[in-house]
């Protein structure tokens, strides 16, 4: 494991959690949006994260196989996926976006976004972000203590 591996791992966590907070904020901001700029109803978005197995990272050929395959390369965003949940229907025939004909006549389609679960996800993302910052600061502290030992 290299000297800056822990900082690189925490850096991937910082960028992925920041993106996750941005997506959650967008969901919360559009909780009452009935129509997007392209004319369709707003859909909740979710960030899909996976462990990073980055083959582009140089690994010394002299490392034992056991050390080459250790978990802990960080995390990466696979995609930002729109929810497939059906919209929440609210009866409001006077709304400009209400359905004009059919069995759902007079209903307005709102995104199926639960503010409580979005806030829980936001707190989780914030805590993960803070944990990654603490990890970077601890790594910096260990590096400086190691340099002090050499004096």
Residue pairs with C-beta under 8 A, 6 or more apart in sequence:
1 67
1 70
3 143
5 72
6 135
6 136
6 139
7 136
7 139
7 140
8 74
9 72
9 73
9 74
9 135
10 74
10 132
10 133
10 135
10 136
10 139
11 74
11 132
11 136
12 52
12 73
12 74
12 75
12 76
13 74
13 75
13 128
13 129
13 131
13 132
13 135
14 129
14 132
14 133
14 136
16 47
16 49
16 75
16 76
16 77
17 125
17 126
17 128
17 129
17 132
18 129
19 47
19 77
19 80
20 47
20 49
20 121
20 125
21 122
21 125
21 126
21 129
23 45
23 46
23 47
23 80
24 118
24 121
24 122
24 125
25 122
26 45
27 44
27 45
27 111
27 113
27 118
28 113
28 115
28 118
28 119
28 122
30 42
30 111
30 113
31 110
31 111
31 113
31 115
31 118
32 110
33 42
33 110
33 111
34 41
34 42
34 95
34 97
34 108
34 109
34 110
35 41
35 42
35 97
36 42
41 87
41 109
41 110
41 111
42 111
43 82
43 83
43 111
44 82
44 83
44 85
44 111
44 112
44 113
45 80
45 81
45 82
45 83
46 80
46 81
46 82
46 83
47 77
47 80
47 81
48 77
48 78
48 79
48 80
48 81
49 75
49 76
49 77
49 78
50 75
50 76
50 78
51 71
51 73
51 74
51 75
51 76
52 73
52 74
52 75
52 76
53 73
54 73
54 74
54 76
57 73
59 68
83 112
85 112
86 112
87 109
87 110
87 111
87 112
88 109
88 110
88 111
88 112
89 104
89 107
89 108
89 109
89 110
90 107
90 108
90 110
91 106
91 107
91 108
92 98
92 106
92 107
92 108
93 105
93 106
95 108
97 108
97 109
98 105
98 106
98 107
98 108
99 105
99 106
99 107
99 108
99 109
